[in-house]
Amino acid sequence: MLQEGNDADFIIVDNLQDFNILKTYIKGLLVADNGKTLIDSVKTEHPNNFNTKLKSVSDLHVSNTGKKIRVIEALEGQLITNEIISDVKVENGNLISDIENDILKITVVNRYQDAKPALGFIKNFGLKSGAIASSVGHDSHNIIAVGTSDEEICSAVNAIIEHKGGMTVVDGNNIEVLPLPVAGLMSTEDGITVAEKYSILNNKAKELGSNLQAPFMTLSFMALLVIPSLKLSDKGLFDGNKFEFVSLHI
């Protein structure tokens, strides 16, 4: 099917069964040889937009009204969520994560301007301690975090703000971060390095108790309002079926 004048884009392999790639050509130019790239790296500026201040633990307090609350129910391998109604755990007038019943506090923090964090609760993340957070939060890519204590959630959020984007796992005073300095979504490191760091974070989240196959991937979709049933944006809880904002308390 190749015709004279077509781009000479092709690979050379050692054999057609194992298909180990020896060389790669683009437009007739050798660009990779025995697993090493021959393309020069081009350095550019890192576009980014983080204009929020560090948060305090008190910013994550939810006053107790004595009523039941709406809870997001995350589903393994699904973008959709359910809405369930639950009792709450209260400490000094503040609604807190109920680890025993796996109903954890979740927050979405506007990263484009300084604003009060939106707060809710979510089931099925399974964390028994610690918190996780990310600036990959479709579609607005605000900061989204879930955890077992307000203090650790706050630490996770602030780690993202300090790095102007990334993913993090907090366990007490131990904070692990994968920085994403390009728009809060991408790294400047090579893919293999990023994959290794992401795997470490993913495994740490599971060590903290999460039984989700991909905790960070699930977390990233909990702020995607257009997918029912219940999601959390920086403006509050959103009912995707009714397509309207709803209150946390029933």
C-alpha positions as CSV (number, residue, x, y, z in Angstrom):
1,M,0.0,0.0,0.0
2,L,3.0,2.3,0.4
3,Q,3.4,4.8,-2.5
4,E,6.3,6.9,-3.6
5,G,6.2,10.2,-1.8
6,N,4.6,8.8,1.4
7,D,6.2,9.7,4.7
8,A,8.9,7.1,5.6
9,D,7.4,6.3,9.0
10,F,8.5,2.8,10.0
11,I,10.1,0.6,12.6
12,I,12.7,-2.2,12.4
13,V,12.1,-5.2,14.6
14,D,14.3,-8.2,15.5
15,N,11.6,-10.7,14.4
16,L,7.9,-10.7,13.7
17,Q,6.9,-12.9,16.6
18,D,8.4,-11.1,19.6
19,F,8.3,-7.8,17.8
20,N,11.1,-6.2,19.8
21,I,11.7,-2.8,18.3
22,L,15.2,-1.9,17.3
23,K,14.9,1.3,15.4
24,T,12.1,3.9,14.8
25,Y,12.0,6.3,11.8
26,I,9.8,9.3,11.3
27,K,9.8,11.0,7.8
28,G,12.9,9.0,7.1
29,L,14.8,10.2,10.1
30,L,16.1,7.8,12.8
31,V,14.4,9.0,16.1
32,A,14.9,6.0,18.4
33,D,17.6,3.4,18.5
34,N,17.6,0.4,20.8
35,G,15.2,1.9,23.3
36,K,16.9,5.4,23.4
37,T,15.3,8.5,22.0
38,L,17.3,10.6,19.6
39,I,14.8,13.5,19.8
40,D,16.2,16.5,21.5
41,S,14.2,17.7,24.6
42,V,12.7,21.2,24.2
43,K,12.3,23.2,27.4
44,T,9.3,25.4,27.6
45,E,7.5,27.5,30.3
46,H,5.1,25.7,32.5
47,P,1.6,27.2,32.1
48,N,-0.2,27.0,35.5
49,N,-3.0,28.6,37.4
50,F,-3.0,28.2,41.2
51,N,-4.3,31.3,42.9
52,T,-5.7,29.9,46.2
53,K,-4.2,30.3,49.6
54,L,-3.2,27.5,52.0
55,K,-6.2,26.2,53.9
56,S,-6.6,25.7,57.6
57,V,-8.3,22.7,59.4
58,S,-11.2,25.0,60.5
59,D,-12.0,25.5,56.8
60,L,-13.0,21.9,56.6
61,H,-15.4,22.0,59.5
62,V,-19.1,21.1,58.9
63,S,-21.5,22.2,61.5
64,N,-23.8,19.6,62.9
65,T,-27.5,20.3,62.4
66,G,-28.8,17.1,63.9
67,K,-30.1,15.9,60.5
68,K,-29.1,13.1,58.2
69,I,-26.8,13.9,55.2
70,R,-26.5,13.0,51.5
71,V,-23.5,10.8,50.8
72,I,-21.8,10.1,47.5
73,E,-21.5,6.3,47.0
74,A,-18.5,5.6,44.7
75,L,-18.7,2.5,42.6
76,E,-15.7,0.3,41.6
77,G,-14.8,0.9,38.0
78,Q,-17.7,3.3,37.4
79,L,-18.0,7.0,36.7
80,I,-21.6,7.0,37.9
81,T,-22.3,7.3,41.7
82,N,-25.3,6.6,43.9
83,E,-26.8,8.9,46.5
84,I,-27.4,7.4,49.9
85,I,-28.7,8.9,53.1
86,S,-26.8,8.4,56.2
87,D,-26.3,9.4,59.8
88,V,-23.2,11.3,60.7
89,K,-20.4,11.1,63.2
90,V,-20.0,14.3,65.3
91,E,-17.1,15.6,67.3
92,N,-17.3,18.9,69.1
93,G,-20.2,20.0,66.8
94,N,-18.2,19.2,63.7
95,L,-19.2,16.4,61.2
96,I,-16.2,14.1,60.8
97,S,-15.3,11.0,58.9
98,D,-16.9,7.8,60.1
99,I,-14.1,5.3,59.4
100,E,-16.0,2.3,60.9
101,N,-18.8,2.8,58.4
102,D,-16.5,4.0,55.6
103,I,-18.2,7.4,55.2
104,L,-15.3,9.8,54.7
105,K,-15.2,13.5,54.4
106,I,-14.4,14.8,50.9
107,T,-13.6,18.3,49.8
108,V,-13.2,20.2,46.5
109,V,-11.1,23.4,46.7
110,N,-11.2,26.0,44.0
111,R,-7.6,26.4,42.8
112,Y,-8.3,29.4,40.5
113,Q,-9.3,31.8,43.3
114,D,-9.3,31.8,47.0
115,A,-12.7,30.5,48.2
116,K,-14.2,28.4,51.0
117,P,-13.8,24.6,50.3
118,A,-16.9,22.7,49.4
119,L,-17.5,19.8,51.7
120,G,-19.3,16.5,51.5
121,F,-19.1,12.8,52.4
122,I,-18.3,9.7,50.4
123,K,-18.6,6.0,50.8
124,N,-16.5,3.1,49.5
125,F,-13.0,4.7,49.5
126,G,-12.2,2.4,52.4
127,L,-9.4,4.4,53.9
128,K,-8.7,3.5,57.5
129,S,-6.2,6.3,58.1
130,G,-4.7,9.2,56.1
131,A,-5.9,11.1,53.1
132,I,-5.3,11.4,49.4
133,A,-5.7,14.5,47.1
134,S,-5.2,15.4,43.5
135,S,-5.5,18.4,41.2
136,V,-6.7,16.1,38.4
137,G,-10.4,16.5,39.0
138,H,-12.5,16.5,35.8
139,D,-13.7,18.8,34.4
140,S,-12.5,21.9,36.2
141,H,-9.5,20.3,37.7
142,N,-9.8,21.9,41.1
143,I,-8.2,20.2,44.1
144,I,-10.2,17.2,45.3
145,A,-9.3,15.3,48.5
146,V,-10.8,12.6,50.7
147,G,-9.5,11.3,54.1
148,T,-10.1,10.0,57.6
149,S,-9.4,13.2,59.5
150,D,-9.7,17.0,58.9
151,E,-6.1,17.5,59.7
152,E,-4.8,15.0,57.1
153,I,-7.2,16.2,54.5
154,C,-6.0,19.7,55.1
155,S,-2.3,18.6,54.8
156,A,-3.1,16.8,51.5
157,V,-4.8,19.9,50.1
158,N,-2.0,22.2,51.1
159,A,0.6,19.9,49.6
160,I,-1.1,20.2,46.3
161,I,-1.3,24.0,46.6
162,E,2.3,24.3,47.6
163,H,3.4,22.2,44.6
164,K,0.9,24.1,42.3
165,G,-0.6,20.8,41.3
166,G,0.0,17.1,41.8
167,M,-1.2,14.0,43.6
168,T,-0.5,13.2,47.2
169,V,-0.9,10.6,50.0
170,V,-0.8,11.8,53.6
171,D,-0.4,9.4,56.5
172,G,0.1,11.4,59.7
173,N,3.1,13.6,59.2
174,N,4.3,11.6,56.2
175,I,3.5,13.3,52.9
176,E,4.3,11.8,49.5
177,V,3.7,14.0,46.4
178,L,3.9,13.5,42.7
179,P,4.2,17.1,41.4
180,L,2.3,18.0,38.3
181,P,3.7,21.5,37.5
182,V,2.3,21.8,34.0
183,A,-1.3,23.2,34.5
184,G,-1.5,21.0,37.6
185,L,-2.1,18.1,35.2
186,M,1.2,17.0,33.7
187,S,4.7,16.3,34.8
188,T,8.0,17.4,33.2
189,E,9.6,14.1,33.9
190,D,9.6,11.1,31.5
191,G,6.7,8.7,31.4
192,I,8.6,5.8,33.1
193,T,9.5,7.9,36.1
194,V,6.0,9.3,36.4
195,A,4.5,5.8,36.2
196,E,6.8,4.6,38.9
197,K,5.9,7.5,41.2
198,Y,2.2,7.1,40.5
199,S,2.4,3.4,41.3
200,I,4.0,4.2,44.7
201,L,1.1,6.6,45.5
202,N,-1.5,4.2,44.3
203,N,0.0,1.4,46.5
204,K,0.3,3.7,49.5
205,A,-3.4,4.6,49.2
206,K,-4.2,0.9,49.2
207,E,-2.0,0.4,52.2
208,L,-4.1,3.0,54.0
209,G,-7.1,0.7,53.4
210,S,-8.6,1.6,50.1
211,N,-9.8,-1.4,48.2
212,L,-10.5,0.5,45.0
213,Q,-8.4,-0.7,42.1
214,A,-7.5,2.9,41.2
215,P,-8.2,5.2,44.1
216,F,-6.9,8.3,42.3
217,M,-8.7,7.6,39.1
218,T,-12.0,7.2,41.0
219,L,-11.3,10.4,43.0
220,S,-10.7,12.4,39.8
221,F,-14.3,11.8,38.6
222,M,-16.1,12.6,41.9
223,A,-16.3,16.3,40.8
224,L,-17.6,15.5,37.3
225,L,-21.1,17.0,37.7
226,V,-22.7,15.9,34.5
227,I,-22.5,12.2,35.4
228,P,-25.3,11.1,37.9
229,S,-26.2,10.7,40.6
230,L,-24.3,12.8,43.2
231,K,-21.1,14.7,42.8
232,L,-19.2,17.5,44.6
233,S,-18.0,20.6,42.9
234,D,-16.3,23.7,44.4
235,K,-19.9,25.1,44.6
236,G,-21.3,22.2,46.6
237,L,-23.1,18.9,46.1
238,F,-24.8,18.5,42.7
239,D,-27.6,16.1,41.8
240,G,-26.9,14.9,38.2
241,N,-30.4,13.5,37.8
242,K,-32.2,16.7,38.7
243,F,-29.3,18.8,37.4
244,E,-29.3,21.1,40.3
245,F,-27.3,21.8,43.4
246,V,-28.6,20.2,46.6
247,S,-27.8,20.6,50.3
248,L,-25.7,18.3,52.3
249,H,-28.2,18.0,55.1
250,I,-31.6,16.3,54.6
